[in-house]
Amino acid sequence: MILLFSEAVVCKLLADVSAQVVARQLGIAAAAAKSADDAAALLHALRGLAADRVWNVRRAAAEALPDVARAQSPAASAALLELLAALVADASSWVRSAAMLAGGPVIGRATPASVPPGKWRAMQRGQ
């Protein structure tokens, strides 16, 4: 028996697999990051994926946030927090949910010295 899928179903399946591959590869790259240049390249790649027009890619970027955060120095906390804030405010509920689940390691890396004072106070107030 031959089973045929509609084009929409095939596209969705490919998007799901692609997003999972993106998240996995970012995690692998983050674990292998050895220098500040590696960490900066990871952050740059994550920014691009977080701005993708496909919600599933943005969700994968949100899921990769903890791995990328572990590869960053505390000085990158402000950039990671901005990225997290953008993903938490995403139009897709799937992206927002993934960002909220992944936010702990990002927030945990933040220090008062690495985050602008206004943002640090807002974080302390839970805003």
C-alpha positions in Angstrom: 0.0 0.0 0.0 1.3 3.4 -0.9 0.7 6.2 1.6 0.7 9.7 0.2 1.0 12.8 2.3 -0.2 16.2 1.4 2.5 18.8 0.6 1.5 20.7 3.8 2.1 17.6 6.0 5.4 16.9 4.4 6.5 20.6 4.8 5.5 20.5 8.5 7.4 17.2 9.1 10.5 18.7 7.4 10.2 21.9 9.5 9.9 19.9 12.7 13.0 17.8 11.8 15.0 20.8 10.7 14.2 22.7 13.9 15.3 19.8 16.0 18.5 19.5 14.1 19.1 23.3 14.5 18.7 23.0 18.3 20.8 19.9 18.6 23.6 21.4 16.5 23.6 24.6 18.5 23.9 22.6 21.7 26.8 20.6 20.3 28.6 23.7 19.1 28.0 25.4 22.5 29.6 22.4 24.3 32.6 22.6 21.9 33.1 26.4 22.2 36.6 27.1 23.5 37.1 30.8 22.9 35.4 34.1 23.1 35.2 34.1 19.3 33.4 30.8 19.3 30.9 32.1 21.9 30.4 35.3 19.9 29.7 33.3 16.7 27.2 31.1 18.6 25.4 34.2 19.9 25.4 35.7 16.4 23.9 32.5 14.9 21.3 32.3 17.7 20.2 35.9 17.0 19.7 35.0 13.4 17.6 31.9 14.2 15.6 33.8 16.8 14.6 36.3 14.1 13.6 33.6 11.5 10.2 33.9 10.0 9.4 30.2 10.7 8.1 29.8 14.3 9.5 26.3 14.6 13.0 27.7 14.0 12.5 30.4 16.6 11.3 27.7 19.0 14.4 25.7 18.4 16.5 28.8 19.0 14.7 29.3 22.3 15.4 25.7 23.3 19.1 26.2 22.5 19.3 29.2 24.8 20.6 27.3 27.9 23.4 25.6 25.9 24.5 28.9 24.3 24.2 30.7 27.7 26.6 28.1 29.2 29.2 28.9 26.5 29.0 32.7 27.1 30.9 34.8 29.5 28.9 36.7 32.1 29.7 39.8 30.1 27.3 38.5 27.4 24.4 38.4 29.9 22.8 41.6 28.6 22.7 40.3 25.0 21.3 37.0 26.1 18.6 38.7 28.2 17.6 40.8 25.3 17.3 37.7 23.1 15.3 35.9 25.8 13.0 38.9 26.2 12.3 39.0 22.5 11.6 35.2 22.4 9.3 35.5 25.4 7.3 38.2 23.6 7.1 36.2 20.3 3.8 36.0 18.4 3.9 32.2 18.6 2.8 30.6 21.9 5.1 27.7 21.2 8.1 30.0 21.0 7.0 31.9 24.1 6.6 28.6 26.0 10.0 27.3 25.0 11.7 30.6 25.9 10.1 30.6 29.3 11.2 27.1 30.0 14.8 27.9 28.8 15.1 31.2 30.6 16.5 29.9 33.9 20.1 29.3 32.8 20.1 32.7 30.9 18.9 34.6 34.0 21.2 32.6 36.2 24.3 33.7 34.3 23.4 37.4 34.7 25.3 39.5 37.2 24.7 43.1 38.2 27.9 44.2 36.5 26.9 42.7 33.2 23.4 44.0 33.0 22.3 47.6 32.6 21.1 48.9 36.0 17.5 49.5 34.9 17.2 46.0 33.6 18.8 44.5 36.7 16.2 46.3 38.9 13.4 45.1 36.6 14.6 41.5 36.9 14.7 41.8 40.6 11.1 43.0 40.6 10.1 40.2 38.2 9.3 42.5 35.4 
